[in-house]
Amino acid sequence: MPDATALDQATAMIEKAWGRPIAVLESLAVRRPSDDPLLRSAMHIRSALVITDNAVAVHQDRLHALTRPGHVPAFYDLERITNSAADLRVAQAESRTSLQAISHVIEAREATVTASGAPAALLAQAAVARSGHAPRAPGQAPDQPVLPAAVGPTVAGLRPRR
């Protein structure tokens, strides 16, 4: 198998990070984009990479055709060779940039996943700590437990608004 293209590398990176085949991830990114915005970003970058990957292939084929073995390029072909080489380098740079962007999205996802457990634990600890230090109602004895705050809308919130 020839060297893996940037598209192949991006596909492997995304599949490894999300743990699913790319076909499933594509449908998830399209059907429910708000569920995982980082997946949507990675898939959007990958779709741009498809175009860039095709451009790389076209420029490589053109350059190989112009510089095939046993062929002496004509004078007017020299500019085409130079332009094709420059276009190939630009397309490869765009591919590397897209790969780097996907890796940054994956890093952000990993940071979000690892950090998502910590705030929940800290919030739970803070809630427990606050419940022990809640202000007491006037006239309430210090030995009596504090009633928890009501959860849900207040009575005023249930009335129709004008």
NORRAMO-V768442 format. One line per field, one symbol per residue. psi: psi as a letter, one per 30 degrees, with the letter a starting at -180 (. if undefined). A space follows every 10 residues. Layout:
BEGIN
psi->???
END
This chain:
BEGIN
psi->klkkleeeee eeeeeeefgl leeeeeeeee eiffeifeee eeeeeeeefe eeeeeeeeee eeeeefhlkg kjkleffeee eeeeeeeeee eeeeeeeeee eeeeeeeeee eeeeffeeee eeeeeeeeee ffgkkkkkfk kffklkklkk kalleffflk l.
END
